Amino acid sequence: MTRIVFLEVDQDDEASVRERFPEACVLAANVQDEYARAKLQGAEVVSCFIYSKFDADVIAALPAIKLLCTRSVGTDHIDLDSCNTRGITVCNVPDYGSHVIAEHVFALMLGTFRHIHAADARVESGEFDYHGLRGIALKGKTLGVVGTGKIGSAVTRIAHGFGMRILATDSVHTKELEEKYDVNYVALDELLRQSDMISLHLPATKDTNHIIDAQAFVQMKMGVTLINTARGSLIDSSALLNALRSGKVANALLDVLEHEKNFEANHDLIKCPEVVTTPHIAFYADDSIHNMYDDCFMSIGEWVDGKTPLSTVTSWERSLR
């Protein structure tokens, strides 16, 4: 019987995992946990999420692994080269719900620009007064979308519905976005100069690390809003903090941080009044979690049946690292 271990499983999702794989070991912990590492010994199939760091040392310490399924789009927490050398099949979830993350982008913008939280607190305190809560409309504003994969494309479609002017930058231009949603592809420096709001939708790779750095902030409009629901490493946190203090960046709306799980490293940024942070929850909605597990279950089932899973990370995706 194939030994299967699921890591980082929330209590709400445990029942569905056990129903599909009743013999599997199901844990809430990630791979860095000593108890979890002990349970992983002898496991051929492992399913994880993004907080399990499968680096070269971890992979070497788990010689039985043959299939590693991450319940995420990104694979930057997995050493793909080590897996390739070992012959470990790596699967991801190519699109568990791009619309869910795109919706969170607009939840962050609308909540901030229309002062939703401050207004609610004011009313709860007994003050029913709109003065001082003038908002910012999205219609007519220029939104710069950096990366028009599945999530970035979903963002452009929503932005079009709000009547925004949309600029985008990507190595691949999507004709449908240009023709149907009035997306104008430009170079990154041009996008930075023209955008009122900038939303990041790139994977974490060597080439994208700190793509938003001090020089990028110099090119931006005064009072720009920066939104990141992708990966924290895209932004140089120190440069962002300086840009916030200077007023170059009016708002930073961040679902991800460069040093997640390290509050002290992010303390000054998180406490900055112009920063809104959510704890990496853009993906976390009912249908996306359902799809995430279903795709993972499918990959495991295909592999157990001797097939190459449809969601196997390809050689092209490996080359991004």
C-alpha positions as CSV (number, residue, x, y, z in Angstrom):
1,M,0.0,0.0,0.0
2,T,1.3,3.5,-0.9
3,R,2.1,5.5,2.2
4,I,0.6,9.0,1.8
5,V,1.1,12.0,4.1
6,F,-0.8,15.2,4.0
7,L,0.8,18.3,5.6
8,E,-0.7,21.7,6.6
9,V,-4.3,20.5,6.6
10,D,-6.8,22.8,8.4
11,Q,-9.2,21.1,10.7
12,D,-12.1,22.1,8.4
13,D,-10.5,20.1,5.5
14,E,-9.5,17.0,7.4
15,A,-12.7,15.1,6.9
16,S,-12.5,15.4,3.1
17,V,-8.9,14.2,3.0
18,R,-9.7,11.2,5.2
19,E,-12.8,10.4,3.1
20,R,-10.7,10.3,-0.1
21,F,-7.6,8.6,1.4
22,P,-8.6,6.9,4.6
23,E,-5.2,5.3,5.2
24,A,-3.3,8.6,4.8
25,C,-1.5,10.3,7.6
26,V,-3.1,13.8,8.0
27,L,-1.2,16.5,9.9
28,A,-1.7,20.2,10.6
29,A,2.1,20.8,10.9
30,N,4.5,21.6,8.1
31,V,7.6,19.7,7.1
32,Q,9.8,21.8,9.5
33,D,8.0,20.2,12.5
34,E,10.0,17.4,14.1
35,Y,6.9,15.2,14.6
36,A,5.9,15.7,11.0
37,R,9.4,14.8,9.8
38,A,9.1,11.6,11.8
39,K,5.8,10.7,10.2
40,L,7.2,11.4,6.8
41,Q,9.8,8.7,7.0
42,G,8.8,6.0,4.5
43,A,6.2,8.1,2.8
44,E,6.1,7.8,-1.0
45,V,3.5,10.5,-1.6
46,V,3.5,13.9,0.2
47,S,0.9,16.7,-0.1
48,C,1.9,20.1,1.3
49,F,1.1,23.8,1.2
50,I,3.5,26.8,0.9
51,Y,4.9,26.8,4.4
52,S,6.6,23.5,4.0
53,K,10.1,24.2,2.7
54,F,11.3,21.2,0.7
55,D,14.9,22.3,0.3
56,A,17.8,20.0,-0.7
57,D,18.5,18.9,2.9
58,V,14.8,18.0,3.6
59,I,14.5,16.1,0.3
60,A,17.7,14.2,1.0
61,A,16.4,13.3,4.5
62,L,13.2,11.7,3.0
63,P,14.5,9.1,0.6
64,A,11.2,7.3,0.0
65,I,9.4,10.3,-1.6
66,K,8.3,9.7,-5.2
67,L,5.5,12.2,-5.6
68,L,5.3,15.7,-4.0
69,C,2.0,17.5,-4.5
70,T,1.8,21.2,-3.4
71,R,-1.6,22.6,-3.1
72,S,-0.6,25.9,-4.6
73,V,0.2,27.4,-7.9
74,G,3.7,28.5,-6.9
75,T,6.6,26.0,-6.3
76,D,9.2,28.4,-4.9
77,H,9.1,26.5,-1.6
78,I,10.3,23.3,-3.3
79,D,13.8,22.7,-4.6
80,L,12.8,21.5,-8.1
81,D,16.4,20.7,-9.1
82,S,16.8,18.3,-6.2
83,C,13.5,16.7,-7.0
84,N,14.5,16.3,-10.6
85,T,17.8,14.7,-9.6
86,R,16.0,12.3,-7.4
87,G,13.3,11.5,-10.0
88,I,10.5,12.9,-7.7
89,T,7.4,13.9,-9.6
90,V,6.3,17.4,-8.5
91,C,2.7,18.5,-9.0
92,N,1.0,21.8,-8.4
93,V,-2.5,23.2,-8.7
94,P,-2.3,25.4,-11.9
95,D,-5.5,27.3,-11.1
96,Y,-7.5,26.6,-8.0
97,G,-9.4,29.9,-8.2
98,S,-7.7,32.8,-9.9
99,H,-10.9,34.8,-9.5
100,V,-10.8,34.5,-5.7
101,I,-7.4,36.2,-5.6
102,A,-8.5,38.8,-8.1
103,E,-11.5,39.6,-5.9
104,H,-9.2,40.1,-2.9
105,V,-7.3,42.7,-4.8
106,F,-10.5,44.7,-5.2
107,A,-11.5,44.0,-1.6
108,L,-8.3,45.6,-0.4
109,M,-8.7,48.6,-2.7
110,L,-12.4,49.2,-2.0
111,G,-12.0,48.7,1.7
112,T,-9.1,51.2,1.8
113,F,-10.3,53.8,-0.7
114,R,-13.8,53.9,0.7
115,H,-12.7,53.9,4.4
116,I,-14.9,50.9,5.2
117,H,-13.1,49.9,8.5
118,A,-12.8,53.4,9.8
119,A,-16.4,54.2,8.9
120,D,-17.7,51.0,10.7
121,A,-15.6,51.9,13.8
122,R,-17.1,55.4,13.7
123,V,-20.7,54.2,13.6
124,E,-20.1,51.6,16.3
125,S,-18.8,54.4,18.5
126,G,-22.1,56.2,18.1
127,E,-20.9,58.8,15.6
128,F,-23.0,58.7,12.4
129,D,-21.1,61.3,10.4
130,Y,-19.5,61.1,6.9
131,H,-17.1,64.1,7.3
132,G,-13.4,63.1,6.8
133,L,-14.3,59.9,5.0
134,R,-14.2,61.1,1.4
135,G,-13.3,58.1,-0.8
136,I,-11.5,57.5,-4.0
137,A,-13.4,56.2,-7.0
138,L,-11.9,53.5,-9.2
139,K,-13.6,54.6,-12.5
140,G,-11.2,56.5,-14.7
141,K,-8.1,55.6,-12.6
142,T,-5.1,53.9,-14.2
143,L,-4.4,50.4,-12.9
144,G,-1.1,48.8,-13.8
145,V,-1.2,45.0,-13.8
146,V,2.3,43.4,-13.6
147,G,1.8,39.9,-15.0
148,T,-1.2,38.8,-16.9
149,G,-1.4,35.1,-16.2
150,K,-4.6,33.6,-14.9
151,I,-4.8,35.9,-11.8
152,G,-3.6,39.0,-13.5
153,S,-6.0,38.4,-16.3
154,A,-8.9,38.1,-13.9
155,V,-7.9,41.4,-12.3
156,T,-8.0,43.1,-15.6
157,R,-11.5,41.8,-16.3
158,I,-12.8,43.1,-13.0
159,A,-11.0,46.5,-13.5
160,H,-12.6,46.8,-16.9
161,G,-16.0,46.4,-15.2
162,F,-15.1,49.3,-12.9
163,G,-14.3,51.5,-15.9
164,M,-10.6,51.7,-15.1
165,R,-7.9,52.4,-17.6
166,I,-5.7,49.3,-17.7
167,L,-2.0,49.0,-18.4
168,A,-0.2,45.7,-18.3
169,T,3.3,44.3,-18.6
170,D,4.1,40.7,-19.5
171,S,6.4,38.8,-21.8
172,V,3.3,37.3,-23.4
173,H,0.5,39.6,-24.6
174,T,-3.0,38.1,-24.4
175,K,-5.0,39.2,-27.4
176,E,-8.3,38.7,-25.7
177,L,-7.4,41.2,-23.0
178,E,-6.3,43.7,-25.5
179,E,-9.4,43.4,-27.8
180,K,-12.2,42.7,-25.2
181,Y,-11.0,44.4,-22.1
182,D,-9.0,47.4,-23.5
183,V,-5.8,46.3,-21.9
184,N,-2.8,48.2,-23.2
185,Y,0.5,46.3,-22.9
186,V,3.5,48.6,-22.1
187,A,7.0,48.2,-20.7
188,L,7.4,48.0,-17.0
189,D,9.0,51.4,-16.6
190,E,6.1,53.0,-18.6
191,L,3.6,51.2,-16.4
192,L,5.3,52.4,-13.2
193,R,5.2,56.0,-14.5
194,Q,1.6,56.1,-15.5
195,S,-0.3,54.0,-13.0
196,D,-2.3,55.3,-10.1
197,M,-2.5,51.8,-8.7
198,I,-0.2,48.9,-9.3
199,S,-1.1,45.2,-8.7
200,L,1.6,42.5,-8.8
201,H,0.9,39.1,-10.2
202,L,4.3,37.4,-10.8
203,P,5.8,34.1,-9.6
204,A,8.8,34.2,-7.2
205,T,11.9,33.6,-9.3
206,K,15.5,34.8,-9.4
207,D,14.4,37.3,-12.1
208,T,11.4,38.7,-10.2
209,N,13.1,39.0,-6.8
210,H,12.8,42.7,-5.7
211,I,11.4,43.6,-9.1
212,I,9.9,46.5,-7.2
213,D,13.0,48.1,-5.7
214,A,14.2,51.6,-4.9
215,Q,14.7,52.5,-8.6
216,A,11.2,51.3,-9.4
217,F,9.7,53.5,-6.7
218,V,11.6,56.5,-8.2
219,Q,9.7,55.9,-11.4
220,M,6.3,55.8,-9.9
221,K,3.7,58.6,-9.6
222,M,3.6,60.5,-6.3
223,G,0.8,59.0,-4.2
224,V,0.6,55.7,-5.9
225,T,-1.1,52.6,-4.4
226,L,0.8,49.3,-4.5
227,I,-1.0,46.0,-4.1
228,N,0.7,42.6,-3.7
229,T,-1.3,39.4,-3.5
230,A,1.4,37.3,-5.2
231,R,4.7,36.8,-3.4
232,G,6.5,38.9,-0.8
233,S,9.9,38.7,-2.5
234,L,8.7,40.8,-5.4
235,I,9.1,43.9,-3.3
236,D,12.1,45.2,-1.5
237,S,10.6,45.9,1.9
238,S,13.1,48.5,3.0
239,A,12.6,50.4,-0.2
240,L,8.9,50.3,0.2
241,L,9.1,51.6,3.7
242,N,11.2,54.5,2.5
243,A,8.7,55.2,-0.3
244,L,5.8,55.2,2.2
245,R,7.6,57.6,4.5
246,S,8.3,60.0,1.7
247,G,4.7,59.9,0.4
248,K,5.7,58.4,-2.9
249,V,3.5,55.4,-2.0
250,A,0.2,56.6,-0.5
251,N,-1.0,53.0,0.3
252,A,0.5,49.6,0.3
253,L,-2.1,46.8,0.3
254,L,-0.3,43.6,1.1
255,D,-1.6,40.0,1.4
256,V,2.0,38.7,1.3
257,L,5.2,39.9,3.0
258,E,8.9,39.5,2.2
259,H,9.5,37.9,5.6
260,E,6.3,36.1,6.4
261,K,6.0,34.5,9.8
262,N,8.6,36.9,11.1
263,F,6.7,39.8,12.8
264,E,9.8,41.6,14.0
265,A,11.3,41.7,10.5
266,N,8.1,43.3,9.2
267,H,7.2,45.3,12.3
268,D,7.9,48.8,10.9
269,L,6.1,48.0,7.6
270,I,3.1,46.4,9.2
271,K,2.7,49.2,11.8
272,C,2.9,51.9,9.1
273,P,-0.6,53.6,9.0
274,E,-0.6,53.6,5.2
275,V,-0.2,49.8,5.0
276,V,-3.0,47.3,5.1
277,T,-2.0,43.7,5.6
278,T,-3.9,40.5,5.5
279,P,-2.3,37.2,6.4
280,H,-1.9,35.5,3.0
281,I,-5.7,34.9,2.7
282,A,-6.3,36.0,-0.9
283,F,-6.6,32.3,-1.9
284,Y,-8.6,31.3,1.1
285,A,-12.2,31.0,0.0
286,D,-14.7,28.2,-0.1
287,D,-14.5,27.2,-3.8
288,S,-10.8,27.7,-4.1
289,I,-10.0,25.4,-1.2
290,H,-12.4,22.8,-2.6
291,N,-10.6,23.0,-6.0
292,M,-7.2,22.9,-4.4
293,Y,-7.8,19.6,-2.7
294,D,-9.7,18.1,-5.6
295,D,-6.8,18.8,-8.0
296,C,-4.4,17.4,-5.5
297,F,-6.5,14.2,-5.0
298,M,-6.6,13.8,-8.8
299,S,-2.8,14.1,-9.2
300,I,-2.3,11.5,-6.5
301,G,-4.9,9.2,-8.0
302,E,-3.3,9.5,-11.5
303,W,0.1,8.7,-10.1
304,V,-1.0,5.7,-8.0
305,D,-2.7,4.4,-11.3
306,G,0.7,4.6,-13.0
307,K,-0.1,7.7,-15.1
308,T,1.8,10.9,-15.3
309,P,-0.4,13.5,-13.5
310,L,-1.8,16.2,-15.7
311,S,-0.6,18.8,-13.1
312,T,3.0,17.7,-13.2
313,V,5.3,20.7,-13.1
314,T,6.9,20.8,-16.6
315,S,10.4,21.4,-17.6
316,W,9.5,24.9,-18.8
317,E,8.2,25.8,-15.3
318,R,11.3,24.3,-13.8
319,S,13.4,26.6,-16.0
320,L,11.8,29.7,-14.3
321,R,13.9,29.0,-11.2
